[in-house]
Amino acid sequence: MSVPNCKTLVFIHGWASAPEIWQRQREYFGKHYEVILPDISRAKDIQEAAGIVNDSIKGKKDFILIGWSLGWLSFLEWLKNITSESPSRYEVVFRYLPKGVIAVNSTAKFCDDGYLGKGPTETHLAKMIRDCKRDPRKTVEDFYKGMLTDIGKNALNSLKIKNIAFDTLAQGLYMLKNCDYRDFIARIHFPTLIIAGAKDAICVPEASEYMHKKIKGSELKVFDCGHMPFIDKADGFNAAIDNFIKLMPGTKSHFSARR
């Protein structure tokens, strides 16, 4: 594993999970990088989640940010906030942007309103919110059911995730309902890797293809799995990130100031 102009990897988990979900990535990358695992599970809205991301990277330079599902949306909210400064401050802001970003089984808008023609709709999500308020533990069980192969399920069980915040799960679903960054993502102009699962029924691969077309120069990697390639295809997933870092240009990250 090479260590180019990057010192820190920041992995942001998704809905109904916790930082421990990245255990295999922490074990693999922790030998050569500082690995940061912010916990957004108790965030009440996307702004608070973005604030947690901001706190986790405060003062950091030369970092790459990896966001899974809701974790990616939290990153986009953070990026939107930090780059909404006056254009005269962009030179200062650039110093605190990541050297690269990785979207893992993610989307620019979770609820499909026809822009993809596939994936969950607001009706599906409304039912999930009702179910979550009635029985959050069963909702989480149903969420994970069918997402992984038997090998992946065994790997997930071995992680012993104990810190799922069941009392705030519905708030995470409202974040998924309300977020829409379709017009924003075209402004991302630093190295971007987009990872998708060909069998993902939650953030369908078409959502990753949409972002790939919108984010200039981005790379798309599709694994033969569902919503959790970092567990189901951990070795290939880690290798894809390692290769992305290795081939990433050593130039300064930059962001489009176009409005």
KOLVO-214608 format. One record per residue (C-alpha): x, y, z; residue number from 1. Coordinates in Angstrom, 2 decimals. Example, Ala and Ser with C-alpha at 12.3 -4.5 7.8 and 13.67 -1.06 7.14 Angstrom:
PT,east,north,up,num
PT,12.30,-4.50,7.80,1 $
PT,13.67,-1.06,7.14,2 $
! end
This chain:
PT,east,north,up,num
PT,0.00,0.00,0.00,1 $
PT,1.43,3.34,-0.99,2 $
PT,0.94,6.51,1.05,3 $
PT,0.93,9.52,-1.32,4 $
PT,-0.14,13.05,-0.43,5 $
PT,-2.78,11.88,2.02,6 $
PT,-2.50,11.37,5.76,7 $
PT,-6.05,10.86,6.96,8 $
PT,-9.09,8.83,5.87,9 $
PT,-12.50,9.84,7.19,10 $
PT,-15.21,7.15,6.97,11 $
PT,-18.80,8.31,7.59,12 $
PT,-21.36,5.59,8.27,13 $
PT,-24.94,5.51,6.98,14 $
PT,-28.41,5.12,8.45,15 $
PT,-29.08,2.47,11.11,16 $
PT,-25.42,1.84,11.73,17 $
PT,-22.46,3.12,13.75,18 $
PT,-18.74,3.80,13.28,19 $
PT,-17.98,0.12,14.00,20 $
PT,-19.43,-0.73,10.59,21 $
PT,-16.03,0.31,9.17,22 $
PT,-14.02,-2.10,11.32,23 $
PT,-12.46,-3.97,8.40,24 $
PT,-11.45,-0.69,6.78,25 $
PT,-9.96,0.59,10.04,26 $
PT,-7.92,-2.60,10.39,27 $
PT,-6.71,-2.43,6.78,28 $
PT,-5.95,1.28,6.44,29 $
PT,-5.05,2.04,10.05,30 $
PT,-1.53,0.73,9.57,31 $
PT,-0.66,3.55,7.17,32 $
PT,-3.20,6.34,7.76,33 $
PT,-4.94,8.13,10.52,34 $
PT,-8.49,6.74,10.34,35 $
PT,-11.34,8.91,11.66,36 $
PT,-14.83,7.48,12.18,37 $
PT,-17.33,10.24,13.04,38 $
PT,-20.61,9.17,14.60,39 $
PT,-23.65,10.84,13.02,40 $
PT,-26.17,8.37,14.44,41 $
PT,-27.70,10.83,16.93,42 $
PT,-27.91,13.81,14.58,43 $
PT,-31.39,15.31,14.58,44 $
PT,-31.11,16.75,11.07,45 $
PT,-28.70,16.94,8.16,46 $
PT,-27.22,20.22,9.40,47 $
PT,-26.26,18.60,12.70,48 $
PT,-24.79,15.62,10.85,49 $
PT,-22.73,18.01,8.73,50 $
PT,-21.57,19.73,11.90,51 $
PT,-20.34,16.41,13.29,52 $
PT,-18.40,15.85,10.07,53 $
PT,-16.93,19.32,10.37,54 $
PT,-15.84,18.74,13.97,55 $
PT,-14.16,15.46,13.05,56 $
PT,-11.91,17.05,10.41,57 $
PT,-11.30,20.41,12.05,58 $
PT,-7.65,21.30,11.62,59 $
PT,-6.98,18.33,9.34,60 $
PT,-5.19,18.61,6.02,61 $
PT,-4.44,16.07,3.32,62 $
PT,-7.50,13.94,4.02,63 $
PT,-9.87,11.84,1.93,64 $
PT,-13.51,11.55,2.90,65 $
PT,-15.53,8.36,2.37,66 $
PT,-19.30,8.51,2.88,67 $
PT,-21.75,5.62,2.77,68 $
PT,-25.39,6.40,1.90,69 $
PT,-26.58,8.96,4.50,70 $
PT,-22.93,9.56,5.36,71 $
PT,-22.37,10.83,1.81,72 $
PT,-25.35,13.17,2.08,73 $
PT,-23.93,14.50,5.35,74 $
PT,-20.68,15.20,3.55,75 $
PT,-22.49,17.00,0.72,76 $
PT,-24.28,19.20,3.26,77 $
PT,-20.93,20.00,4.91,78 $
PT,-19.35,20.79,1.54,79 $
PT,-22.28,22.97,0.53,80 $
PT,-21.99,24.89,3.80,81 $
PT,-18.23,25.39,3.72,82 $
PT,-18.21,26.53,0.10,83 $
PT,-21.08,28.99,0.47,84 $
PT,-18.65,31.63,1.71,85 $
PT,-17.94,34.80,-0.23,86 $
PT,-15.97,34.07,-3.43,87 $
PT,-13.14,36.18,-2.00,88 $
PT,-12.62,33.52,0.66,89 $
PT,-12.40,30.52,-1.70,90 $
PT,-8.60,30.52,-1.54,91 $
PT,-8.82,30.09,2.24,92 $
PT,-11.61,27.52,2.03,93 $
PT,-9.64,25.41,-0.45,94 $
PT,-7.06,24.69,2.23,95 $
PT,-9.65,22.73,4.21,96 $
PT,-11.23,20.71,1.42,97 $
PT,-10.50,16.99,0.99,98 $
PT,-7.91,15.79,-1.49,99 $
PT,-10.52,13.40,-2.78,100 $
PT,-13.93,11.92,-1.94,101 $
PT,-15.52,8.50,-2.23,102 $
PT,-19.27,7.98,-2.44,103 $
PT,-20.24,4.49,-1.30,104 $
PT,-23.64,3.17,-2.43,105 $
PT,-25.00,6.67,-2.29,106 $
PT,-27.22,9.13,-4.09,107 $
PT,-27.76,12.83,-4.68,108 $
PT,-31.47,12.42,-3.81,109 $
PT,-32.72,9.35,-2.00,110 $
PT,-36.43,9.45,-2.90,111 $
PT,-37.01,8.99,-6.61,112 $
PT,-39.38,11.57,-8.09,113 $
PT,-38.96,10.19,-11.59,114 $
PT,-35.40,11.36,-12.18,115 $
PT,-34.16,7.77,-12.08,116 $
PT,-37.32,5.75,-12.63,117 $
PT,-36.04,3.31,-9.99,118 $
PT,-35.42,3.10,-6.29,119 $
PT,-37.41,4.08,-3.18,120 $
PT,-40.12,6.72,-3.48,121 $
PT,-41.53,9.04,-0.82,122 $
PT,-44.37,6.53,-0.38,123 $
PT,-41.89,3.76,0.42,124 $
PT,-40.00,5.99,2.82,125 $
PT,-43.20,7.21,4.55,126 $
PT,-44.08,3.58,5.32,127 $
PT,-40.58,2.98,6.63,128 $
PT,-40.88,6.02,8.92,129 $
PT,-44.21,4.74,10.30,130 $
PT,-42.73,1.28,10.85,131 $
PT,-39.67,2.78,12.50,132 $
PT,-41.73,4.79,14.97,133 $
PT,-43.73,1.65,15.90,134 $
PT,-40.86,-0.82,16.14,135 $
PT,-37.38,0.53,15.33,136 $
PT,-35.56,-2.72,16.06,137 $
PT,-37.71,-4.74,13.65,138 $
PT,-37.36,-1.99,11.04,139 $
PT,-33.57,-2.26,11.26,140 $
PT,-33.75,-6.06,11.02,141 $
PT,-35.91,-5.78,7.90,142 $
PT,-33.53,-3.15,6.49,143 $
PT,-30.53,-5.44,6.75,144 $
PT,-32.42,-8.56,5.67,145 $
PT,-31.60,-9.50,2.09,146 $
PT,-28.85,-6.86,1.72,147 $
PT,-25.96,-9.27,2.24,148 $
PT,-24.78,-12.69,1.17,149 $
PT,-24.37,-15.35,3.85,150 $
PT,-20.67,-14.52,4.00,151 $
PT,-21.49,-10.86,4.42,152 $
PT,-24.06,-11.57,7.16,153 $
PT,-21.48,-13.55,9.10,154 $
PT,-18.99,-10.70,8.69,155 $
PT,-21.57,-8.16,9.87,156 $
PT,-22.39,-10.26,12.93,157 $
PT,-18.71,-10.46,13.79,158 $
PT,-18.50,-6.65,13.96,159 $
PT,-20.72,-6.63,17.06,160 $
PT,-22.30,-3.25,16.38,161 $
PT,-23.73,-2.23,19.74,162 $
PT,-24.28,1.48,19.35,163 $
PT,-27.16,1.81,16.90,164 $
PT,-29.22,4.77,18.13,165 $
PT,-32.71,3.27,17.84,166 $
PT,-34.33,6.35,19.40,167 $
PT,-33.16,8.63,16.57,168 $
PT,-33.64,6.32,13.59,169 $
PT,-36.77,8.09,12.34,170 $
PT,-34.89,11.40,12.24,171 $
PT,-32.33,9.80,9.92,172 $
PT,-35.14,8.74,7.61,173 $
PT,-36.47,12.31,7.50,174 $
PT,-32.98,13.40,6.43,175 $
PT,-33.12,10.93,3.56,176 $
PT,-36.55,12.22,2.60,177 $
PT,-35.61,15.90,2.49,178 $
PT,-32.09,15.96,1.03,179 $
PT,-31.63,16.90,-2.61,180 $
PT,-28.16,17.72,-3.97,181 $
PT,-28.76,17.05,-7.66,182 $
PT,-27.97,20.63,-8.66,183 $
PT,-25.05,20.87,-6.27,184 $
PT,-22.90,17.83,-7.11,185 $
PT,-21.84,19.20,-10.51,186 $
PT,-19.75,21.73,-8.59,187 $
PT,-17.49,19.00,-7.20,188 $
PT,-14.21,19.29,-9.07,189 $
PT,-11.78,17.21,-7.05,190 $
PT,-10.95,13.51,-7.47,191 $
PT,-14.07,11.44,-6.88,192 $
PT,-14.60,7.69,-6.76,193 $
PT,-18.20,6.46,-6.84,194 $
PT,-18.78,2.90,-5.61,195 $
PT,-22.04,1.08,-6.24,196 $
PT,-23.57,-2.36,-5.76,197 $
PT,-25.15,-3.91,-8.83,198 $
PT,-27.83,-5.53,-6.62,199 $
PT,-28.45,-2.56,-4.34,200 $
PT,-32.19,-1.96,-4.01,201 $
PT,-31.77,0.89,-1.50,202 $
PT,-29.43,3.28,-3.30,203 $
PT,-29.87,1.75,-6.72,204 $
PT,-26.86,1.68,-9.08,205 $
PT,-28.64,4.11,-11.37,206 $
PT,-28.21,6.74,-8.63,207 $
PT,-24.44,6.21,-8.73,208 $
PT,-24.46,6.40,-12.53,209 $
PT,-26.38,9.68,-12.27,210 $
PT,-23.73,11.15,-9.97,211 $
PT,-20.96,9.81,-12.19,212 $
PT,-22.38,11.76,-15.12,213 $
PT,-22.79,14.91,-13.03,214 $
PT,-19.37,14.93,-11.33,215 $
PT,-16.78,15.72,-13.96,216 $
PT,-13.85,13.31,-14.07,217 $
PT,-15.33,10.96,-11.49,218 $
PT,-14.62,7.23,-11.54,219 $
PT,-17.38,4.61,-11.16,220 $
PT,-16.73,1.18,-9.65,221 $
PT,-19.58,-1.35,-9.46,222 $
PT,-19.38,-4.45,-7.28,223 $
PT,-21.57,-7.53,-7.61,224 $
PT,-23.31,-7.02,-4.28,225 $
PT,-26.02,-5.08,-2.48,226 $
PT,-25.90,-2.00,-0.26,227 $
PT,-22.76,-2.85,1.76,228 $
PT,-19.73,-3.59,-0.44,229 $
PT,-17.34,-2.73,2.39,230 $
PT,-18.62,-5.87,4.17,231 $
PT,-19.76,-8.14,1.34,232 $
PT,-16.74,-7.39,-0.87,233 $
PT,-14.35,-5.99,1.75,234 $
PT,-11.10,-7.04,0.07,235 $
PT,-12.10,-5.61,-3.31,236 $
PT,-13.56,-2.52,-1.68,237 $
PT,-10.37,-1.79,0.25,238 $
PT,-8.28,-2.41,-2.86,239 $
PT,-10.45,0.02,-4.86,240 $
PT,-9.88,2.77,-2.28,241 $
PT,-6.17,2.00,-2.10,242 $
PT,-5.88,2.20,-5.87,243 $
PT,-7.87,5.44,-6.00,244 $
PT,-5.49,7.02,-3.49,245 $
PT,-2.43,5.70,-5.29,246 $
PT,-3.51,7.07,-8.67,247 $
PT,-4.90,10.35,-7.35,248 $
PT,-3.01,13.35,-8.69,249 $
PT,-0.91,15.16,-6.13,250 $
PT,-2.39,18.51,-7.02,251 $
PT,-4.32,20.66,-4.62,252 $
PT,-8.00,19.87,-4.28,253 $
PT,-10.18,22.47,-5.88,254 $
PT,-13.87,23.27,-5.96,255 $
PT,-15.88,25.04,-8.60,256 $
PT,-16.87,28.55,-7.53,257 $
PT,-19.56,28.63,-10.18,258 $
PT,-22.98,29.46,-8.81,259 $
! end
